[in-house]
Amino acid sequence: MKRYHVTTFGCQMNAHDSERIKGMLESIGLGEAAIPEDADVLVFNTCTIREKPDTRLAAYLGDAGARKRLDPDVVIAVGGCFAEAQRQRIFDLYPFVDVAFGPGSIPHLAEWVGAGGVGVTRGKFGTHEHFAGHLPVHRERRFQAWVQVSMGCNSKCAYCIVPAVRGREQSRRPADIVAEVTNLAADGVSEITLLGQNVNSWGRDLAPDIQTEFGELLRACDAVPGIERIRFTSPHPKDFRPPVISAIAECDSVCEQVHLPLQSGSARILKAMRRTYTPERYLALVDRLRDTIPDLALGTDIIVGFPGESEHDFEQTLDLVEQVRFDSAFTFIYSPRAGTEAAVMPDQVPEEAKHARLERLVEVVQRIAAERNAERIGTVEEVLVEGTSRTDSALVRGRTRRNTMVNFSGTADTGDLVDVLIESATSTTLRGRATSLVAV
């Protein structure tokens, strides 16, 4: 049996796409290889929203090219957002690549590889014709699944290349989403994550006779028997409306966790980013969320070093982080992306200043996260078991409804819901001991 290996870069949407890529390859008889060295087909599902994934990809492809020189029969395929951004140029950058495809062209991968794409430069981009729900899927865990509710984005953030590589926003029909969730529940899935570039603008582009909004979709998925947990990512603050907040508070299976990208605490920089909200509006939304949803965990994304960001602008970001007290945060250094408005803006921030600001931001974020997690000590958390602890094989690991990783002592199987008494905490994890299995 020939085997494949998929290397995934970037966001949750890419993780979902990779499960479909694996499913497509297995549908033509390939098995999965644990390491690239054992694979006959190497697939790289790429990200290009920042410079770091591009740099990592270049290193991986350098290794793949060396492998190709030793074994010309190895098939090398590059998919995802970097491939979509580069299109046919990817074959000039990396002549040893056999197949390139964008996020909307995953359904074609099996036919190319199955037809023997070796040595033939094949590329397909920009189709974005169909949602992936009908494609075969290889889920990483039997009890967890991604569910795509939309693709593309209509926002025009000055730094972001996603609309160019993922296309205009398209909402999937609600009946199709609920049907997939129902089938997943029947297959033993207990936790789903609804995916879209901007999930809470879902439904607005549908035909008038089926037009609906994201809060209604949350309620429809909550009504599916067997689904114990529902998460979603990523929302945009400008579209986070009261019906969605009410649905999170009132639906038993929707988790008390919201990832709410901030990007900057400066009104001037937010305007330059074209984020269409102010710090005051963001803080008011945070207040509404926390007032309505008891015990809410709030995460965010923050960019430092956006063009024109002054020390005062950065200090405003730090101040807002202190006000909100996020439970978690993904922090990034701004990197120019060709084709975006921000890439040609004046007053690009020097790299040294960007890195210094990031260090300061990370220090604040980690301190607050540690303090927030310490507040959980002495509480009993419901944990969905994901496997053995990565740091101590004697412990079990899983996530709370608030999406915090927990390592705990006790006996439990993967997929179990377990009550865990929290005994200690760090900025990223909790630790405790199991008290009981939760009846499902």
Stockholm file with secondary structure:
# STOCKHOLM 1.0

chainA/1-440         MKRYHVTTFGCQMNAHDSERIKGMLESIGLGEAAIPEDADVLVFNTCTIREKPDTRLAAYLGDAGARKRLDPDVVIAVGGCFAEAQRQRIFDLYPFVDVAFGPGSIPHLAEWVGAGGVGVTRGKFGTHEHFAGHLPVHRERRFQAWVQVSMGCNSKCAYCIVPAVRGREQSRRPADIVAEVTNLAADGVSEITLLGQNVNSWGRDLAPDIQTEFGELLRACDAVPGIERIRFTSPHPKDFRPPVISAIAECDSVCEQVHLPLQSGSARILKAMRRTYTPERYLALVDRLRDTIPDLALGTDIIVGFPGESEHDFEQTLDLVEQVRFDSAFTFIYSPRAGTEAAVMPDQVPEEAKHARLERLVEVVQRIAAERNAERIGTVEEVLVEGTSRTDSALVRGRTRRNTMVNFSGTADTGDLVDVLIESATSTTLRGRATSLVAV
#=GR chainA/1-440 SS CCEEEEEECSSHHHHHHHHHHHHHHHHTTCEECSSGGGCSEEEEEECCSSHHHHHHHHHHHHHHHHHHHHCTTCEEEEEEHHHHHHGGGHHHHCTTCCEEECGGGGGGHHHHHHTCCTTCCEEECCCCCSCGGGSCCCCSSTTEEEEECEECCCCCCTTCCHHHHHCSCEECCHHHHHHHHHHHHHTTCCEEEEECTTGGGTTTTSCTTTCCCHHHHHHHHHTSTTCCEEEEECCCGGGCCHHHHHHHHHCTTBCSEEECCCBCSCHHHHHHHTCCCCHHHHHHHHHHHHHHSTTCEEEEEEEECCTTCCHHHHHHHHHHHHHHCCSEEEEEECCCCTTSGGGGCSSCCCHHHHHHHHHHHHHHHHHHHHHHHHTTTTCEEEEEEEEECSSCTTSEEEEETTCCEEEEESCCCTTCEEEEEEEEECSSEEEEEEEEECCC
#=GC SS_cons         CCEEEEEECSSHHHHHHHHHHHHHHHHTTCEECSSGGGCSEEEEEECCSSHHHHHHHHHHHHHHHHHHHHCTTCEEEEEEHHHHHHGGGHHHHCTTCCEEECGGGGGGHHHHHHTCCTTCCEEECCCCCSCGGGSCCCCSSTTEEEEECEECCCCCCTTCCHHHHHCSCEECCHHHHHHHHHHHHHTTCCEEEEECTTGGGTTTTSCTTTCCCHHHHHHHHHTSTTCCEEEEECCCGGGCCHHHHHHHHHCTTBCSEEECCCBCSCHHHHHHHTCCCCHHHHHHHHHHHHHHSTTCEEEEEEEECCTTCCHHHHHHHHHHHHHHCCSEEEEEECCCCTTSGGGGCSSCCCHHHHHHHHHHHHHHHHHHHHHHHHTTTTCEEEEEEEEECSSCTTSEEEEETTCCEEEEESCCCTTCEEEEEEEEECSSEEEEEEEEECCC
//
